[in-house]
Amino acid sequence: QVQLVESGGGLVQAGGSLRLSCAASGRTFSNYAMGWFRQAPGKEREFVAATWRSGGSTYFVDSVKGRFTISRDITKNTVSLQMNSLKPEDTAVYYCAADRNPPQVYSGTHYAWEVDYWGQGTQVTVSS
């Protein structure tokens, strides 16, 4: 049974940092893209970041570029999201995701990503 389990969420002040981690089990994800979505109250779930294989391509929504970085350890089946300079608008439930295919780019800077596997989510709250 495939499982994605997130950790590292919490409460932080604006300008602070958090690191989210996702541990995958149940299969090998070395050939999968892994990444993160988030969903704020009253809003649709949105793509945040993804990475395609270890050391490979990375993808970020414009609103987090320069503040968030993504990394993965293929040998451990993990992916991490380092979030710096956090803003109140980053408050959301963050979901780990994995799929055989990477996000698709359209209109130059927008991403569409249909994923096979989801984590249960971890809350990130940024206070002003």
N, C-alpha and C positions, 0 to 999 in steps of 0.2 A: 504494500500500500504506500503510495507516494504521499509524503508530508513535507510541507514547508512551514517552518516554525520561526517566527520573528522574535527578536528581543531587542532591548535597548531604548524603548520609548520612555517618555516621562515628561516632566514639567521643567521648563527652562525659561530664563528671562530672555527678552529680545537682545540679540547680539551674541548670545551664547551658542554652544555647540552640543550636538548629540551624535552618537554613532549607532546606527541600526545594523543588526546582523540578522541573517536568515540562514538557517541550517536546513538543508534538503536531505531527505532520506527516501528509501524505497526504490531508487534507481540511480544510475549515473547520469549526471547532467553536464558532462564535459562538452558535449556537442549541442547543448541548449543555450539559448539566450536567457539570462536571468536579470531581474531588475525589480523596480518598485513602482507602485501606483499609490495615490492617496485620495482620500475622500473627506472633504470638510462637511460639517453639518449643513444640510439643505442644498448641497451641490452634488454634481455628478462625479463619479470616480474619474480621476485624470492620471495620465501617464506622467511619471516623474523622471525616471532614469533607467537605463539598461546597459548591459554589457554583453557582447557577443564573443564568447570563448575567452580564455585567460589571456590578458594582454592585448585583446583585440579591440574592435570598435566599441565606442561608447556613445550613448545618446542621452541628451538632457532636454527637458522642457526649458524654454527660454527663461522662465521665472527663477530657475535655480542655477543657471549657468554661472560659473565663477564662485559659487558658494558651496555647492554639493559636489562630492566626488564619489565614484563607485568603484569597487574593487571586488575581486573574487579569488577564491582559492579552489582551483579545480580538484586538487587532491582531497580536500576536506568537504567538497560539495557545499561551499558557503559563498554568500555574497553579502557585501557590506555597503552601507550608505553613510558616508561621513557628511554631516550637515553642519556648516559653519555660518556665522552671521545670520542666525535664525531671526525670522520676522513673525509677528503675530499671524500674518496670513499663511504661514506654513503650518499652522495648527490643523491637524487632520488625523484620521486613522491611516496609517501607512501599511500597505499590503505588499508582501513579497510575491513575485510572479516568475513563472518559467515557461518557456515554449521552445519548440524545435526551431522556430524562425525568429529572426530579430524584428524589431519594430520597422514599419514601413514609413518612409518619409514622404510627405506630400506638402506642396506649397512651400518647399524650401526649409521650413523650420517647424513643421507640425508632424506629429507622429501618431500612427495608428498601430495598435498592437493587440492582437487577439491571442490570449494565452490559454494553455492547457491546464496549468496548475496555479493555485492560489494559496497563500497562507491565510491565517485567521485574522491578522491585523494587529497592529500595536499603536497605541495612542501617543501622539506627540502634541503637546500643548506649549505654546510660546506666549508668555505673558508680556504685556507692554510696560 
